Amino acid sequence: MSKPTTNVALPKPRQSFQVLDSLQPGESLLFQLSAYDSLCTAITFRQRRDGTRFTRKMDCGGVRVWRVS
């Protein structure tokens, strides 16, 4: 058996959620509904990493995310 290649470049994520880091409490953003699963993961990561709180709601065919604190 051949060894697996370890230096394969990983594809870039379809969408970057770094913009969540710049949200101030009370601000919101609208994301595409197709990114819902990865958006939830990004929100959970930031809540655990920074202690920031977010809430989300389906809105205008997408997902609106508010930073609460």
PyMOL commands that set and color helices and strands:
alter all, ss='L'
color gray80, all
select helices_A, chain A and resi 18-22+33-50
alter helices_A, ss='H'
color red, helices_A
select strands_A, chain A and resi 28-32+54-59+62-67
alter strands_A, ss='S'
color yellow, strands_A
deselect
rebuild
show_as cartoon
